[in-house]
Amino acid sequence: MRNGVERLQVPPDLFDAHFAEIHRYIARRLSEDVADDLAAEVFVIALGGGYDASMGAVRPWLYGIATNLVARYRRTEIRRWKAIGRSAERDRVSHEDEVLDRVAAARFTGPLAGALAALKQRDRDVVLLIALGGLSHAEVAAALEIPFGTVASRLNRARKQLRKALGDVNPLQED
């Protein structure tokens, strides 16, 4: 019993059934290395918290945990980069440092990455849960604990912003 809600045991095959899928989702949003740790953390949280059947299906619940961990990771990363930026500037930048900086930056360049970054986090979460996680609108609603209609409106708004940022191109429409 937690917070007045009786918790049920999670299915015994929870990890085997969903780990690869959750790992893929996190790796697409962050990186393969980070996904190793965060995907494992999703299941630590899931196994520690128990599962409440009133929350719906297990899969969206796991995606909700993953999305929250991705957001927490990004907030921590932003704070870290800001702290580094406030620290004393380097006296001398080596050629090797410049090359490494360019390689790291190249991973996050491109019109789509910029357009996704410009979205509000809540809209970006909906888009990425659908695009990378393959979740339905109902599953996204369950994962983010928001109404079904909110998923549809956030997705619609995000699609309009993405199309505008990409030059009014609809990537789903063939030439």
TORKEFI-692825 format. One record per atom (N, C-alpha, C): y, z, x; residue in one letter. Coordinates in steps of 0.05 Angstrom, whole numbers, plus 5000, padded with zeros to 4 digits. Last residue first. Layout:
! TORKEFI-692825
YZXA/...
//
This chain:
! TORKEFI-692825
526039425139D/527939195140D/526838955125D/524439995098E/523739785118E/525739565117E/526640655094Q/526840385083Q/526240175105Q/526841125120L/524441075103L/524440795092L/531641175145P/529341125161P/526841075146P/537340885126N/535241035113N/532640975129N/543640955154V/541040835157V/539041005143V/548941125161D/547941055134D/545340895135D/549241325214G/550441065206G/549340955180G/547241825220L/545741605232L/546741335224L/550542135188A/550642175217A/549241945232A/548741965138K/551541915146K/551741935177K/543542155138R/544041865136R/546841805146R/544442705142L/543042565164L/543542265162L/547042815094Q/548442865120Q/547142715143Q/543042665058K/545642525057K/547142565084K/539043035073R/538542755075R/541142595075R/541643525059A/540943465087A/540443165091A/541843475003R/544343505019R/543843425048R/536343454991N/538143234984N/540643245000N/534743955010L/533543715022L/535343475016L/537544294977R/538044305006R/537044055019R/535444154927S/538244104932S/538844114962S/529944284934A/530744014927A/533643964934A/530344834943V/529144664963V/530044374959V/532445004895T/534145034919T/533044854941T/528244924860G/530644754858G/532444774882G/524745344877F/524045064880F/526444884879F/528145904909P/527245754885P/526545464892P/525146194968I/527446094953I/526445944929I/521846335012E/522446524991E/525046454976E/520045985048L/522746095053L/523546295032L/514945885028A/515245965056A/517946095061A/515945724975A/514445974980A/514846075009A/518745254985A/519945474968A/518545734974A/514844975011V/517245045026V/518645275011V/511244904969E/510445064993E/512845145009E/514244574936A/513344834926A/512545014950A/514844124968H/517144274959H/516444554951H/509644155019S/510844044994S/513344214987S/509544065090L/509444225066L/510644085042L/509443845140G/508043705119G/507843865094G/512144025184G/509944195174G/508344055152G/515843625193L/514043705214L/511643865204L/518343535142A/517743315160A/515643395181A/518544045116I/517443815102I/516543595122I/520744365155L/518244455142L/516944215128L/525444065166L/523344085186L/520644185175L/528444135118V/527743865128V/525343885147V/528944695116V/527644545095V/526644275105V/531744795164D/529144915160D/527544765138D/536644525153R/534844435175R/532044545171R/538744865114D/538044585107D/536144475128D/539445335144R/537745345120R/536945065111R/542945165185Q/540245245191Q/538445235166Q/546544565172K/546344855169K/543444935173K/546444035221L/545844145194L/546044455195L/547043895273A/549543935257A/549044045230A/541943815291A/543344055301A/545844105284A/540843325267L/539443565258L/540843825267L/544343005297A/544743025268A/543243275257A/542143065348G/544943155343G/545443185313G/537242835340A/537343115348A/540143225343A/538842315326L/537442485306L/537542775314L/541342115373P/542842145348P/541442335328P/540242475434G/539542275414G/540842325388G/537543025470T/539542825464T/538442645443T/533943395489F/535443465465F/537543265458F/531943205536R/530043275515R/531443315488R/536243175570A/535242925558A/533342985535A/536943685591A/538743595570A/537643345555A/533043695631A/532843885609A/534543795585A/535043285664V/532343255652V/532043445628V/539943505680R/539843255664R/537143215651R/538243955708D/539943985684D/539843735667D/535443715750L/534043885731L/535643925705L/539843455775V/537643295764V/536043465744V/542843905791E/544043695773E/541843535760E/539344155826D/540244295801D/541344095781D/539043765866E/536643845852E/537343985825E/544243775887H/543243535873H/540843595856H/547344415873S/545744235889S/544943985873S/553544675870V/551344575854V/549844375870V/556645265890R/555845005897R/553444925880R/557945715861D/559745615882D/559145325889D/557345775791R/556145735817R/558245625837R/561146265755E/560345985760E/559145965788E/558946875728A/560546735748A/559346455752A/557546845657S/557146945684S/558746775704S/558046575611R/560146775617R/559946875646R/553346275610G/555946135612G/558246325619G/549646685603I/549646535628I/552346395632I/551046825551A/551347025573A/551346885600A/549646355525K/552446445525K/552946645547K/544146365533W/545746145545W/548746225545W/542846825503R/542246815532R/543946595545R/544246685452R/545646915464R/545246905495R/540646255445I/543546205445I/545046435458I/535846535446E/536346335467E/539346275468E/536246845400T/535946975426T/536746785449T/536346435362R/538646625364R/538646765392R/531246205371R/533746055376R/536146235379R/527946635355Y/527746525383Y/530346375390Y/529246665301R/529746895319R/529746805348R/527446165284A/530246235281A/530946465300A/521946225294V/523446005308V/526446075307V/520746645259L/520446685288L/522046475304L/521646385210N/523246625217N/523146675247N/517646005213T/520445915211T/522246145219T/513046325213A/513646155236A/516546075236A/513346555161I/513346725185I/514146565209I/512846075132G/515246245129G/515546435153G/507745915146Y/510045745154Y/512645905152Y/504846325121L/504846295150L/507146125161L/506146195068W/506846455079W/506846445109W/503845695062P/506745715062P/507645985073P/498145875067R/499445685085R/502445705085R/496746225025V/497046325052V/498646135070V/500246184961A/498246094980A/498846205008A/503446774935G/502446504932G/500446434954G/504947284932M/506647114947M/505746824945M/500947564908S/503147484891S/505147304905S/497647714950A/496847484934A/499147384916A/499747905011D/500147974983D/499647724966D/496648095069Y/497447875052Y/497547965024Y/498648445129G/497048405105G/498148185088G/501248525176G/502648575151G/500948565127G/497748395217G/498848665216G/500148735189G/496747865209L/494448045209L/495448335206L/501947655214A/500347615190A/498147815188A/503347805267I/504847905244I/503247885218I/499447515293V/499647805298V/501047935274V/500747005277F/498247125268F/498047425273F/505646935303V/505446895274V/502947035263V/504246985356E/505747205344E/505647185313E/501846495365A/500246735367A/501646965353A/506446185361A/504246145342A/502346395342A/509446375405L/510346425378L/508146385357L/506346205450D/506946485445D/507646545416D/505945645443D/503645815449D/504046105442D/511245485436A/509445485413A/506945655418A/513245475487V/514145685469V/512345705445V/510445025506D/510145285519D/510945515500D/512244605472E/509444675473E/508944955484E/518244785436S/516844655458S/513944755457S/520844715378L/521744835403L/520444685426L/518844395337R/521544505334R/522644615361R/513844255354R/515744035347R/518544145345R/511544755360A/511944585384A/513844355378A/511244925307I/513045065325I/513644895350I/507344555288Y/510044575275Y/512044705294Y/502944665321R/504244395321R/507044405310R/501845195305H/502545135332H/504044865334H/500145095252I/502545265257I/503645215286I/495544795263E/497644685247E/500244835252E/492345155293A/493144895305A/495544775290A/491545595256F/493045625282F/494045355292F/488545575208H/491445495208H/492845495235H/483145715214A/483945515194A/486745405197A/483046115252D/481645865257D/482545645238D/486146515225F/486946415250F/485646135255F/483046605176L/485946535176L/486746405202L/478046765163D/478246525179D/481146435182D/478647215130P/477547255157P/477847005175P/484947285095P/482347155098P/481247175126P/487547945094V/487847655099V/485147535101V/487148415042Q/486248325068Q/486848025071Q/493048585006L/490248505007L/489648425036L/497249124987R/496648895005R/493748835006R/501149314933E/498449334946E/497949084962E/507549554939V/505949324934V/503249354948V/510749974955G/509849974928G/508149734920G/511149895010N/513449854993N/512649824963N/504349815014R/506849805029R/509049735010R/497650005017M/500050005000M/502550005018M/
//
